[in-house]
């Protein structure tokens, strides 16, 4: 099977294209960076076409890709079958020409570090079309230094450097270093990126929340970066240059995952994953993953799967390596188009089936609500930011054993319990899914019917964790969601939780504390004022 050239072949003569294609027929001894005869031919062709010509050579010395560049640059293609895993190199070395005498460029060295090439070499061409000075560089395994080393310039007669032995020695050291940073089984090492147009204080708060989300999802955070921009880059979020430097930082720290603190569009996912050989996810995917792990009831699982499918569907237009990493190999060229459309249809069918199943469950829930209404019991619904202590409060009030843990979204499935007040008044008290700032729209849609049940509440208990430095933003986020659901007219009681973790005398907003009830949800004796207040509100 004839191998195709990659790059720009426009305006080249057929004889030139044929000559370039013949480069696939050559090989190089593994101990040479490139065979001197092949380097001579490469220089002649490059001089004739006035373009940079590049070869990607594997460790056996076989030419795997032939690349035709522009006069001033060359673009490395996506190399199917050659992926640099953490602690490993790519298994390919790049040898390309420079039309004038210049050392390895910034783009050359960025490609070396980003793609984890075995080696990169630039052969400068003399005015007469012969090979001139040769510049080379390789990865450095030391995470505390520059990510690469440029070796002393040479000539094509100094290419026998026992190249393969050098590459294997470098990779061995990389593997050793990687083993020191290797996370526990089932976890990933992540580098977090937050591009923002808002104020720095809010950006740091969002980054701390993203770290909490990672912790809940068993992701080990090894580094993070915040970039403030006037506008978000439409292709690379933080801009191509900045993304390059951040990815190199992440690779040096042996990251296996990039997490963006915003929802990435299909085109952004494609651009970024074409740019880096690393898994890339956004905040929405991270939250969906947490919900998928935490959902226990049939309804909860259906709702989360529906949210995942609705997130995935518009991104199935991305026929590149992005979806192969994120969705198991969807997309491709030629016959892949049929497979892509087939997957779209399957996702649409699954979405329709899930919606029907959820409608059935809601009918059953409606019947349960009707029975409750006949008993005419008041309903108190607990809402609040995730991990504010809602489930713990319900457990302590009703002596229940609902799952309550110090992690985000520990409770996804709504729970209802009866609560009897001292004066024998009985109420139904319900716990709901925790809220979060900028809750993904797919989750809002999937949980809409569940959240709409809050409309039947006679009283809303808004639980606020005042020990959290971001309590004010969390309070505003919950109130924004309640307003969007048109629930802000229902009588609401603020419950300021975790008072045992702060010094009330030095609290920054004492006026706010007077607008609700102070409790420590784990300590039953602190709940007496809350019970008394609720009883008086129910009696009105």
C-alpha positions as CSV (number, residue, x, y, z in Angstrom):
1,X,0.0,0.0,0.0
2,X,1.4,3.4,-1.1
3,X,2.0,5.8,1.8
4,X,0.8,9.3,1.5
5,X,2.7,12.5,2.1
6,X,1.5,14.8,4.8
7,X,1.6,18.6,4.7
8,X,1.4,21.0,1.9
9,X,2.1,19.6,-1.6
10,X,0.3,22.4,-3.5
11,X,2.1,23.9,-6.5
12,X,4.8,21.1,-6.5
13,X,5.5,19.4,-9.8
14,X,4.7,15.7,-10.2
15,X,8.4,14.9,-10.5
16,X,9.1,16.6,-7.2
17,X,6.2,14.9,-5.5
18,X,7.4,11.5,-6.8
19,X,10.9,12.2,-5.5
20,X,9.6,13.1,-2.1
21,X,7.4,10.0,-2.0
22,X,10.4,7.9,-2.7
23,X,11.8,8.9,0.7
24,X,9.6,6.2,2.2
25,X,11.8,3.6,0.5
26,X,14.9,4.6,2.6
27,X,15.9,3.5,6.0
28,X,18.5,4.5,8.6
29,X,20.8,2.3,10.8
30,X,19.3,2.6,14.4
31,X,22.6,4.0,15.7
32,X,22.5,7.0,13.3
33,X,20.2,9.9,13.8
34,X,19.8,9.7,10.0
35,X,21.9,7.9,7.4
36,X,24.3,10.6,5.8
37,X,23.2,9.5,2.3
38,X,19.6,10.1,3.2
39,X,20.4,13.4,4.8
40,X,22.1,14.5,1.6
41,X,19.1,13.5,-0.5
42,X,16.8,15.3,2.0
43,X,18.8,18.5,1.6
44,X,18.8,18.3,-2.2
45,X,15.0,17.8,-2.4
46,X,14.4,20.6,0.1
47,X,16.7,23.0,-1.8
48,X,14.8,22.1,-5.1
49,X,11.3,22.6,-3.7
50,X,12.3,25.6,-1.4
51,X,10.3,23.9,1.4
52,X,11.2,22.3,4.6
53,X,11.0,18.5,4.3
54,X,10.7,16.3,7.4
55,X,11.0,12.5,8.2
56,X,9.6,10.8,11.2
57,X,11.8,7.7,11.7
58,X,11.0,4.8,14.1
59,X,13.5,3.0,16.4
60,X,14.1,0.4,13.7
61,X,15.3,3.2,11.3
62,X,12.2,2.9,9.1
63,X,10.7,6.1,7.6
64,X,7.1,6.2,9.0
65,X,6.0,9.7,7.8
66,X,7.2,12.0,5.1
67,X,6.2,15.6,5.8
68,X,6.1,18.5,3.3
69,X,6.3,21.9,5.1
70,X,6.4,25.6,4.2
71,X,9.6,27.5,3.6
72,X,9.8,28.5,7.3
73,X,8.0,25.7,9.2
74,X,6.8,22.2,9.3
75,X,3.6,20.7,10.9
76,X,3.9,17.3,12.5
77,X,0.8,15.1,11.7
78,X,-1.2,13.1,14.2
79,X,0.8,9.9,14.4
80,X,-1.6,6.9,14.8
81,X,0.0,4.1,16.7
82,X,2.7,6.2,18.3
83,X,1.5,7.7,21.6
84,X,3.9,8.9,24.4
85,X,2.6,7.5,27.6
86,X,3.8,8.9,30.9
87,X,7.4,7.9,31.5
88,X,7.8,7.0,27.8
89,X,8.9,8.7,24.6
90,X,7.0,8.7,21.4
91,X,9.2,6.1,19.6
92,X,9.7,8.5,16.6
93,X,12.5,11.0,15.9
94,X,12.0,14.0,13.6
95,X,14.7,15.0,11.1
96,X,13.8,18.0,9.0
97,X,15.5,20.7,7.0
98,X,16.0,24.5,7.5
99,X,16.4,26.5,4.3
100,X,18.9,28.8,6.0
101,X,21.4,28.5,8.7
102,X,19.4,28.6,12.0
103,X,19.4,26.5,15.1
104,X,16.4,24.6,16.4
105,X,13.5,27.1,16.6
106,X,11.1,27.6,19.5
107,X,8.5,25.7,17.5
108,X,11.0,22.8,17.1
109,X,11.7,22.6,20.8
110,X,8.0,23.0,21.7
111,X,7.2,20.0,19.4
112,X,10.0,18.0,21.0
113,X,8.7,18.6,24.5
114,X,5.0,18.4,23.8
115,X,5.1,15.3,21.6
116,X,7.9,13.6,23.6
117,X,9.8,12.9,20.4
118,X,12.8,10.5,20.7
119,X,15.0,13.2,19.1
120,X,14.7,16.3,16.9
121,X,17.2,17.3,14.3
122,X,17.4,20.2,11.9
123,X,19.7,20.0,8.9
124,X,20.6,23.5,7.6
125,X,21.0,23.8,3.8
126,X,23.9,25.7,2.2
127,X,23.2,28.1,-0.7
128,X,24.5,25.3,-3.0
129,X,21.9,22.9,-1.7
130,X,24.2,20.7,0.4
131,X,23.7,19.8,4.1
132,X,25.3,22.3,6.4
133,X,25.3,22.6,10.2
134,X,23.2,20.0,12.0
135,X,21.4,20.9,15.2
136,X,19.8,18.3,17.5
137,X,18.0,18.1,20.8
138,X,16.4,15.6,23.1
139,X,14.1,15.4,26.2
140,X,15.6,15.8,29.7
141,X,14.1,13.6,32.4
142,X,14.8,16.1,35.2
143,X,11.5,17.9,36.1
144,X,13.4,20.7,37.9
145,X,15.3,21.9,34.8
146,X,14.4,22.8,31.2
147,X,12.4,20.1,29.5
148,X,15.0,19.5,26.8
149,X,18.7,19.8,26.0
150,X,20.1,21.1,22.8
151,X,23.4,19.3,21.9
152,X,26.4,20.9,20.3
153,X,26.1,21.6,16.5
154,X,27.7,19.1,14.1
155,X,27.7,17.9,10.5
156,X,26.1,15.0,8.7
157,X,29.4,13.1,9.2
158,X,28.8,13.2,13.0
159,X,25.4,11.5,13.0
160,X,26.6,8.1,14.3
161,X,26.0,8.8,17.9
162,X,24.7,5.4,19.0
163,X,21.3,7.1,18.8
164,X,19.1,4.1,19.8
165,X,21.2,3.5,23.0
166,X,20.8,7.2,24.0
167,X,17.1,7.1,23.4
168,X,16.6,3.9,25.5
169,X,18.8,5.3,28.3
170,X,16.7,8.5,28.4
171,X,13.5,6.5,28.4
172,X,14.7,4.3,31.2
173,X,15.4,7.3,33.4
174,X,12.0,8.8,32.5
175,X,10.3,5.5,33.4
176,X,12.2,5.5,36.7
177,X,11.1,9.0,37.5
178,X,7.6,8.3,36.4
179,X,7.4,5.4,38.9
180,X,8.1,7.8,41.7
181,X,5.1,10.0,40.7
182,X,2.8,7.2,39.6
183,X,-0.6,7.6,41.3
184,X,-2.5,4.8,43.1
185,X,-4.4,2.3,41.0
186,X,-7.7,3.9,39.8
187,X,-6.4,7.5,40.1
188,X,-5.0,10.0,37.6
189,X,-2.4,12.8,38.0
190,X,-4.1,16.0,36.8
191,X,-3.0,19.5,35.9
192,X,-5.8,22.0,36.2
193,X,-6.3,25.0,34.0
194,X,-8.6,27.9,34.6
195,X,-9.0,30.6,32.0
196,X,-11.1,33.5,33.2
197,X,-12.3,36.9,32.3
198,X,-13.4,37.7,35.8
199,X,-11.6,39.0,38.9
200,X,-8.7,37.0,40.4
201,X,-10.4,36.4,43.7
202,X,-13.3,34.6,42.1
203,X,-10.9,32.6,39.9
204,X,-9.0,31.3,42.9
205,X,-12.2,30.3,44.6
206,X,-13.3,28.4,41.5
207,X,-9.9,26.7,41.3
208,X,-10.2,25.5,44.9
209,X,-13.7,24.1,44.1
210,X,-12.2,22.3,41.0
211,X,-9.6,20.7,43.3
212,X,-12.4,19.6,45.6
213,X,-14.2,18.0,42.6
214,X,-11.0,16.3,41.6
215,X,-10.6,14.9,45.1
216,X,-14.1,13.5,45.1
217,X,-13.4,11.8,41.7
218,X,-10.1,10.3,43.1
219,X,-7.9,12.5,40.9
220,X,-4.5,13.6,42.2
221,X,-3.9,17.3,41.5
222,X,-0.2,17.8,40.7
223,X,-0.3,21.4,39.5
224,X,-2.7,24.2,38.4
225,X,-2.6,27.5,36.6
226,X,-5.0,30.5,36.2
227,X,-4.8,32.8,33.2
228,X,-6.8,36.0,33.1
229,X,-7.7,37.0,29.6
230,X,-9.8,39.7,27.9
231,X,-11.5,37.0,25.9
232,X,-11.4,33.2,25.9
233,X,-9.5,31.8,22.9
234,X,-12.0,30.1,20.6
235,X,-9.6,27.3,19.7
236,X,-7.2,26.7,22.6
237,X,-9.0,28.5,25.5
238,X,-5.8,30.1,26.9
239,X,-4.1,30.6,23.5
240,X,-1.8,28.3,21.7
241,X,1.5,29.6,23.2
242,X,0.3,29.6,26.8
243,X,-1.2,26.2,26.3
244,X,2.1,24.9,25.1
245,X,4.0,26.1,28.2
246,X,1.3,24.7,30.5
247,X,1.2,21.3,28.9
248,X,5.0,21.1,29.1
249,X,4.7,21.9,32.8
250,X,2.1,19.1,33.1
251,X,4.2,16.6,31.3
252,X,7.3,17.4,33.4
253,X,5.2,16.6,36.5
254,X,4.0,13.3,34.9
255,X,0.4,14.4,34.6
256,X,-1.9,12.0,32.8
257,X,-4.9,14.3,32.5
258,X,-5.7,18.0,31.8
259,X,-8.8,19.4,33.4
260,X,-10.2,22.7,32.3
261,X,-12.4,24.7,34.7
262,X,-15.0,25.5,32.0
263,X,-17.1,23.7,29.5
264,X,-15.2,23.1,26.3
265,X,-16.9,23.3,22.9
266,X,-16.5,20.4,20.4
267,X,-14.1,22.5,18.4
268,X,-12.0,23.4,21.5
269,X,-11.8,19.7,22.5
270,X,-10.7,18.9,19.0
271,X,-8.0,21.6,18.8
272,X,-6.6,20.8,22.2
273,X,-6.5,17.0,21.8
274,X,-4.9,17.3,18.4
275,X,-2.3,19.5,20.1
276,X,-1.4,17.2,23.0
277,X,-1.2,13.5,23.5
278,X,-3.0,13.5,26.9
279,X,-6.5,13.0,28.1
280,X,-8.4,16.3,28.3
281,X,-11.7,16.8,30.1
282,X,-13.7,19.8,31.2
283,X,-15.5,20.8,34.4
284,X,-18.8,19.4,33.1
285,X,-17.3,16.0,32.3
286,X,-15.8,15.9,35.8
287,X,-19.1,16.6,37.5
288,X,-20.9,14.1,35.3
289,X,-18.4,11.5,36.2
290,X,-18.9,12.2,39.9
291,X,-22.7,12.0,39.5
292,X,-22.3,8.7,37.6
293,X,-20.3,7.2,40.4
294,X,-22.5,8.5,43.2
295,X,-26.0,7.7,41.7
296,X,-27.5,4.7,43.5
297,X,-31.3,4.7,42.7
298,X,-32.7,3.6,39.3
299,X,-34.0,7.1,38.7
300,X,-30.7,8.8,39.6
301,X,-28.8,6.5,37.3
302,X,-31.2,7.2,34.4
303,X,-31.0,11.0,35.0
304,X,-27.2,11.0,35.1
305,X,-26.9,8.8,32.0
306,X,-29.3,11.1,30.2
307,X,-27.1,14.1,31.1
308,X,-24.0,12.3,29.9
309,X,-25.7,11.4,26.6
310,X,-27.0,15.0,26.0
311,X,-23.5,16.3,26.7
312,X,-21.9,13.7,24.3
313,X,-24.3,14.1,21.3
314,X,-23.1,17.5,20.0
315,X,-19.5,16.4,20.5
316,X,-19.9,13.4,18.2
317,X,-19.1,15.8,15.3
318,X,-15.5,15.6,16.4
319,X,-13.9,13.0,14.2
320,X,-10.4,12.9,15.7
321,X,-8.4,11.5,18.5
322,X,-10.2,13.5,21.1
323,X,-13.3,11.3,21.0
324,X,-11.2,8.1,20.8
325,X,-9.8,9.0,24.2
326,X,-13.0,10.3,25.7
327,X,-15.6,8.1,24.1
328,X,-13.9,4.9,23.2
329,X,-12.8,5.5,19.6
330,X,-15.7,7.3,17.9
331,X,-15.2,8.8,14.5
332,X,-12.7,8.4,11.6
333,X,-12.3,8.9,7.9
334,X,-14.0,7.0,5.1
335,X,-16.1,4.1,6.6
336,X,-15.7,6.0,10.0
337,X,-18.3,8.5,8.7
338,X,-20.9,5.7,8.7
339,X,-19.8,4.6,12.2
340,X,-20.0,8.3,13.4
341,X,-23.6,8.6,12.1
342,X,-24.4,5.2,13.6
343,X,-23.2,6.4,17.0
344,X,-25.2,9.6,16.8
345,X,-28.3,7.6,16.1
346,X,-27.6,5.2,19.0
347,X,-27.1,8.1,21.3
348,X,-30.4,9.8,20.1
349,X,-32.3,6.5,20.6
350,X,-30.8,6.0,24.1
351,X,-31.8,9.6,25.0
352,X,-35.4,8.9,23.9
353,X,-35.6,5.6,25.9
354,X,-34.1,7.3,29.0
355,X,-36.6,10.1,28.8
356,X,-39.5,7.6,28.6
357,X,-38.2,5.7,31.6
358,X,-37.8,8.9,33.6
359,X,-41.4,9.9,32.8
360,X,-42.6,6.5,34.1
361,X,-40.7,7.0,37.4
362,X,-42.1,10.5,37.7
363,X,-45.6,9.2,37.3
364,X,-45.0,6.8,40.2
365,X,-43.5,9.6,42.2
366,X,-46.6,11.8,41.4
367,X,-48.8,9.0,42.8
368,X,-46.8,8.9,46.0
369,X,-47.1,12.7,46.3
370,X,-50.8,12.5,45.9
371,X,-51.1,10.1,48.8
372,X,-49.0,12.5,50.9
373,X,-51.2,15.3,50.0
374,X,-54.3,13.4,51.1
375,X,-52.7,13.1,54.5
376,X,-52.2,16.9,54.3
377,X,-48.7,16.8,55.9
378,X,-46.5,20.0,55.5
379,X,-43.4,19.5,53.4
380,X,-40.0,20.9,54.4
381,X,-37.3,20.7,51.7
382,X,-33.6,21.0,52.5
383,X,-31.5,22.7,49.8
384,X,-27.9,23.9,49.7
385,X,-24.6,23.9,48.1
386,X,-23.0,20.4,47.8
387,X,-21.2,19.3,51.0
388,X,-22.9,22.0,53.1
389,X,-24.3,19.3,55.5
390,X,-27.8,18.7,54.2
391,X,-27.9,14.9,54.6
392,X,-26.2,15.2,58.0
393,X,-28.9,17.6,59.2
394,X,-31.7,15.3,58.0
395,X,-30.1,12.3,59.7
396,X,-29.7,14.2,63.0
397,X,-33.3,15.6,62.8
398,X,-35.0,12.3,62.0
399,X,-32.5,9.8,63.4
400,X,-32.0,8.4,59.9
401,X,-28.9,6.8,58.3
402,X,-28.8,8.4,54.9
403,X,-25.3,8.4,53.3
404,X,-23.5,11.5,54.5
405,X,-19.8,12.0,53.7
406,X,-17.3,14.8,53.5
407,X,-17.2,15.0,49.7
408,X,-19.0,16.7,47.0
409,X,-22.3,15.2,45.8
410,X,-22.4,12.4,48.4
411,X,-26.2,12.5,48.0
412,X,-27.8,12.5,44.6
413,X,-31.1,10.6,45.2
414,X,-33.8,12.6,47.0
415,X,-34.8,11.2,50.4
416,X,-37.9,11.9,52.5
417,X,-38.4,11.2,56.2
418,X,-41.1,12.0,58.7
419,X,-40.4,14.5,61.5
420,X,-42.6,14.8,64.6
421,X,-42.3,18.1,66.5
422,X,-42.6,18.3,70.3
423,X,-46.2,19.4,70.1
424,X,-47.1,16.3,68.0
425,X,-47.1,18.2,64.7
426,X,-45.9,15.9,61.9
427,X,-44.1,17.0,58.7
428,X,-42.3,15.4,55.7
429,X,-38.7,16.6,55.4
430,X,-36.9,15.9,52.2
431,X,-33.2,16.1,51.1
432,X,-32.3,17.0,47.6
433,X,-29.2,16.9,45.3
434,X,-26.6,19.4,46.2
435,X,-26.1,22.5,44.1
436,X,-22.9,23.9,42.7
437,X,-21.9,27.1,40.9
438,X,-22.6,26.9,37.2
439,X,-24.3,23.5,37.5
440,X,-24.0,22.0,34.0
441,X,-27.1,22.6,31.9
442,X,-27.3,18.9,31.0
443,X,-27.6,18.1,34.7
444,X,-30.1,20.9,35.3
445,X,-32.3,19.4,32.5
446,X,-31.9,15.8,33.7
447,X,-32.7,16.7,37.3
448,X,-35.3,19.3,36.4
449,X,-38.3,17.1,37.3
450,X,-36.7,16.1,40.6
451,X,-35.9,19.7,41.5
452,X,-39.4,20.8,40.4
453,X,-40.7,18.8,43.3
454,X,-39.4,21.5,45.5
455,X,-42.4,23.5,44.3
456,X,-44.6,21.4,46.7
457,X,-42.5,22.5,49.6
458,X,-44.2,24.6,52.3
459,X,-40.8,25.7,53.7
460,X,-37.3,25.6,52.2
461,X,-34.4,25.1,54.5
462,X,-31.3,26.6,52.9
463,X,-28.3,25.1,54.5
464,X,-25.1,27.2,54.3
465,X,-21.6,26.0,55.4
466,X,-20.3,29.1,57.1
467,X,-16.9,27.5,57.8
468,X,-16.3,27.5,54.0
469,X,-14.3,30.6,52.9
470,X,-16.6,30.7,49.8
471,X,-19.9,30.6,51.7
472,X,-21.1,33.9,50.2
473,X,-20.6,32.8,46.6
474,X,-22.2,29.4,47.5
475,X,-25.2,31.1,49.0
476,X,-25.6,33.2,45.9
477,X,-25.3,30.2,43.6
478,X,-28.1,28.3,45.4
479,X,-30.3,31.4,45.4
480,X,-29.7,31.8,41.7
481,X,-30.8,28.3,41.0
482,X,-33.9,28.6,43.2
483,X,-34.8,31.8,41.3
484,X,-34.4,30.1,37.9
485,X,-36.7,27.3,39.2
486,X,-39.2,30.0,40.4
487,X,-38.9,28.8,44.0
488,X,-37.8,32.0,45.5
489,X,-41.3,32.9,46.7
490,X,-41.5,29.9,49.0
491,X,-40.8,30.8,52.7
492,X,-37.1,30.1,53.2
493,X,-35.1,29.7,56.4
494,X,-31.3,30.0,56.4
495,X,-29.6,27.4,58.4
496,X,-25.9,28.3,59.1
497,X,-24.2,25.0,59.6
498,X,-20.7,24.0,61.0
499,X,-20.6,26.8,63.7
500,X,-18.2,24.5,65.7
501,X,-15.6,25.1,63.1
502,X,-15.4,28.9,63.2
503,X,-15.0,31.7,65.7
504,X,-18.4,33.4,65.7
505,X,-17.0,36.5,67.5
506,X,-14.7,37.3,64.5
507,X,-17.1,36.2,61.7
508,X,-17.0,38.7,58.9
509,X,-20.8,39.1,58.4
510,X,-22.5,39.1,61.7
511,X,-25.6,40.7,60.3
512,X,-26.2,37.7,58.0
513,X,-26.0,35.3,60.9
514,X,-29.0,37.1,62.5
515,X,-31.1,36.3,59.4
516,X,-31.2,32.5,60.2
517,X,-30.5,29.8,62.7
518,X,-27.0,28.7,63.8
519,X,-26.4,24.9,64.1
520,X,-23.9,22.2,64.0
521,X,-25.7,19.4,62.2
522,X,-23.7,16.7,63.9
523,X,-24.7,17.9,67.4
524,X,-28.4,17.3,68.2
525,X,-28.5,19.8,71.1
526,X,-27.7,22.7,68.7
527,X,-30.8,21.9,66.6
528,X,-33.4,22.9,69.3
529,X,-33.7,26.5,68.1
530,X,-34.1,25.2,64.5
531,X,-36.9,22.8,65.5
532,X,-38.6,25.5,67.5
533,X,-38.4,27.9,64.5
534,X,-39.7,25.3,62.1
535,X,-42.6,24.4,64.3
536,X,-43.7,28.0,64.6
537,X,-43.5,28.4,60.8
538,X,-45.5,25.3,60.2
539,X,-48.2,26.4,62.7
540,X,-48.8,29.8,60.9
